[in-house]
């Protein structure tokens, strides 16, 4: 089996594992609104975000090899645009947009992984589209261009929640490029929120690349150092980290030849700097390999989270079972006590005293049964409601959180456990949930290990496929 076939086979196996074992549980318990495999069944994707003047569209156009996305100093495009490959054109033909689709099509076509974005409404759908392009650069991946981030804009201005859309996309892509420019080095309000809240909650640090773009517009090396220092300071304040992530310095190779070649004494410093445009391009081209590793991580993360979610629900039902046993025990005791007291009381009444002990015992028994029925029918509801309320208030005690890993996983599923318990009021099958937990746990313990072993085997397969000169995983 060649490398490409092995990659496709492994990808389909991962998607099937998620569809068969994780999605039914995720949908049943409200962990996901759409099938989990919808997020991973499509091609590798790269998300590009940044200020409106950071050069996102120019960067994309240069990699694609044609002016596909509108460019300019002012905001020129307020849409989320999926750029994907179309192989219908003959090889060697000029790179053009061969087909365009609107948001309604994208959100409803099961081929694409964007069903989760339906919740953002019609206004978002009108700012969402797809372009098919016959660019070889896109043969094994897709790029998502985004509206430029602004400073003073609200959800009301856009008509949808920009941060939620970016978060949902960041969750399904394999690489996120965050672009800044020298004129607004990380100070835009939407950028601040994206870096501080949205991306950390939805993706991993190693999937985010920071880029200081358009450095050719710095008037001197001193100016570049000032801008770089400002960006580092802003990132440290935004992320709350002392270790600043690597920042790639880039500029367009189509910049003024006089600037790039150093003819201008003030901007000749560019000759001493490596334009990291090619590094960014290489990182994007390696997305297909990275995609498989991310799929493995996807299976590991969601199986671990679902297992923890089910573990908490099992704990609830076990506590409820103990509560019911104690409640019935108390109920039987109270019923017997009421029956015995009633029998003794009736024995003191002349009319019943002459009926004999058997009759009195029978009457006491009927009264005891009635008391038990009343206890179960009326009193139980009051105490069960109190029990349920107590468990909701003490929800963090449903599972042990003895280390940071379990605390992180619990934080990711806590709201789903709470929502399911409130919706069902604890009325679900303990037997069923135990079986589901065992199946999900098996995926986490055994399936994830098998996936990692398969990825290790992939590195030994010779790359003689149409993936070209991509390096092994």
Residue pairs with C-beta under 8 A, 6 or more apart in sequence:
1 9
1 461
2 461
2 462
2 464
2 465
3 458
3 461
3 462
3 463
3 464
3 465
3 467
4 465
4 466
4 467
5 465
6 458
6 461
7 288
7 292
7 458
7 467
10 292
10 451
10 454
10 455
10 458
11 291
11 292
11 295
13 454
14 40
14 292
14 295
14 296
14 298
14 299
14 451
15 37
15 40
15 41
15 295
17 299
17 443
17 447
18 36
18 37
18 40
18 298
18 299
18 302
19 35
19 36
19 37
21 303
21 439
21 440
21 443
21 447
22 36
22 299
22 302
22 303
22 306
22 440
22 443
23 32
23 35
23 36
23 37
25 31
25 306
25 310
25 436
25 439
25 440
26 32
26 35
26 36
26 302
26 306
27 35
28 436
29 306
29 309
29 310
29 313
29 416
29 420
30 416
30 419
30 420
30 423
31 305
31 306
31 309
31 413
31 416
33 116
33 119
34 115
34 116
36 302
38 110
38 113
38 115
38 116
39 113
39 116
39 171
39 172
39 298
40 113
40 172
40 295
40 298
41 113
42 111
42 112
42 113
42 142
43 84
43 140
43 141
43 142
43 288
43 291
44 140
44 141
44 142
44 174
44 287
44 288
44 290
44 291
45 141
45 142
45 143
45 144
45 172
45 173
45 174
45 175
45 287
46 141
46 142
46 143
46 144
46 173
46 174
46 175
46 176
46 177
46 284
46 287
47 144
47 146
47 166
47 169
47 170
47 173
47 175
47 176
47 177
48 56
48 59
48 60
48 143
48 144
48 145
48 146
48 176
48 177
48 179
49 56
49 146
49 149
49 166
49 176
49 177
49 178
49 179
49 194
50 56
50 146
50 148
50 149
50 177
50 178
50 179
50 180
50 181
50 191
50 211
50 213
51 148
51 149
51 150
51 179
51 180
51 181
51 184
51 188
51 191
52 74
52 75
52 147
52 148
52 149
52 150
53 73
53 74
53 148
53 181
53 183
53 184
54 148
54 179
54 180
54 181
54 184
54 213
54 214
55 71
55 179
55 181
55 213
55 214
55 252
56 69
56 145
56 146
56 148
56 177
56 179
57 69
57 70
57 71
57 76
57 77
57 145
58 71
58 252
59 177
59 179
59 213
59 250
59 252
59 277
59 280
60 68
60 69
60 83
60 143
60 145
61 67
61 68
61 69
61 71
62 252
62 253
62 254
62 277
63 137
63 143
63 281
63 284
64 83
64 95
64 133
64 135
64 137
64 138
64 143
65 95
65 135
65 136
65 137
66 94
66 95
66 96
66 133
66 135
68 83
68 95
68 97
68 131
68 133
68 135
69 77
69 81
69 83
69 145
70 76
70 77
75 147
75 148
75 150
77 145
77 147
78 127
78 147
78 158
79 127
79 128
79 129
79 147
80 127
80 128
80 129
80 144
80 145
80 146
80 147
80 165
80 169
81 129
81 130
81 131
81 144
81 145
81 146
82 106
82 112
82 114
82 129
82 130
82 131
82 142
82 143
82 144
83 130
83 131
83 133
83 138
83 142
83 143
83 144
83 145
84 130
84 131
84 132
84 133
84 138
84 142
85 132
85 133
85 134
85 135
85 138
85 139
85 140
85 142
86 98
86 99
86 132
86 133
86 134
87 134
87 139
88 98
88 134
89 96
89 98
89 134
93 134
95 133
95 134
95 135
96 133
96 134
97 131
97 132
97 133
98 132
98 133
98 134
99 131
99 132
100 129
100 130
100 131
100 132
101 129
101 130
101 132
102 125
102 126
102 128
102 129
103 124
103 125
103 126
103 127
103 128
103 129
104 125
105 130
106 112
106 114
106 128
106 129
106 130
107 114
107 115
107 117
107 118
107 125
107 128
108 115
108 118
112 130
113 172
114 128
116 168
116 172
117 124
117 128
117 165
117 168
117 169
120 160
120 161
120 164
120 165
121 159
121 160
123 158
123 159
123 160
124 159
124 160
124 165
127 147
127 158
127 159
127 160
137 285
139 466
140 287
140 288
140 467
141 284
141 285
141 287
141 288
143 284
144 169
144 173
146 166
146 169
147 158
147 162
149 162
149 188
149 190
149 191
149 194
150 188
150 189
150 190
151 187
151 188
151 189
151 190
152 189
153 162
153 189
153 190
155 161
155 162
162 190
163 190
163 193
163 194
163 197
163 198
166 194
166 198
166 199
167 198
167 199
167 201
167 202
168 202
170 176
170 198
170 199
170 202
170 203
171 202
171 203
173 203
173 207
174 207
174 287
174 290
174 291
174 294
175 207
175 209
175 283
175 284
175 287
175 290
176 199
176 203
176 207
176 208
176 209
177 209
177 211
177 280
177 284
178 191
178 194
178 195
178 199
178 208
178 209
178 210
178 211
179 211
179 213
180 186
180 191
180 210
180 211
180 212
180 213
180 231
181 212
181 213
181 214
181 217
182 212
182 214
182 215
182 217
182 218
182 223
182 224
182 227
183 217
185 212
185 227
185 230
185 231
185 234
186 192
186 195
186 230
186 231
186 234
186 235
186 238
187 234
192 238
195 235
195 238
195 239
196 238
196 239
196 240
199 208
200 239
204 297
205 245
207 290
207 294
208 245
209 246
209 248
209 280
209 283
210 235
210 245
210 246
210 247
210 248
211 247
211 248
211 249
211 250
211 276
211 280
212 227
212 228
212 231
212 247
212 248
212 249
212 250
213 250
213 251
214 250
214 251
214 252
215 224
215 227
215 249
215 250
215 251
215 270
215 273
216 251
216 252
216 255
216 256
216 259
216 260
216 267
216 270
217 251
218 224
218 227
218 267
219 266
219 267
220 266
220 267
220 269
221 269
224 269
228 247
228 249
231 247
232 244
232 247
235 241
235 244
235 245
235 247
236 242
236 244
239 245
248 276
248 279
248 280
249 273
249 274
249 275
249 276
250 275
250 276
250 277
250 280
251 260
251 270
251 275
251 277
252 277
253 260
253 275
253 277
257 263
258 264
259 267
259 270
260 270
261 271
262 268
262 270
262 271
285 470
286 470
286 471
288 467
288 470
289 470
289 471
289 472
289 473
292 455
292 458
292 473
293 455
293 473
295 451
296 448
296 451
296 452
296 455
299 443
299 447
299 448
299 451
300 444
300 448
300 451
303 440
303 441
303 443
303 444
303 447
303 448
304 409
304 444
305 409
305 412
305 413
306 413
306 440
307 437
307 440
307 441
307 444
308 399
308 406
308 409
308 410
308 413
309 413
309 416
309 417
310 433
310 436
310 437
310 440
311 399
311 437
312 395
312 398
312 399
312 410
312 413
312 417
313 417
313 420
313 421
313 428
313 433
314 430
314 433
314 434
314 437
315 398
315 399
316 391
316 398
316 421
316 426
317 426
317 428
317 430
317 433
318 430
319 387
319 391
319 398
320 387
320 426
321 430
323 383
323 384
323 387
327 380
327 383
327 384
328 376
331 372
331 375
331 376
331 379
331 380
332 372
334 371
334 372
334 375
335 368
335 369
335 371
335 372
335 375
336 368
338 367
338 368
338 371
339 364
339 365
339 367
339 368
339 369
339 371
340 364
340 368
342 363
342 364
342 367
342 368
343 360
343 361
343 363
343 364
343 367
346 352
346 353
346 360
346 363
346 364
347 353
347 360
352 359
352 360
352 363
384 426
388 421
388 425
388 426
391 398
391 421
391 426
392 418
392 421
392 422
395 414
395 417
395 418
395 421
396 410
396 414
398 417
399 406
399 410
400 406
401 407
401 410
455 473
458 472
458 473
459 472
459 473
461 472
463 469
463 470
463 471
463 472
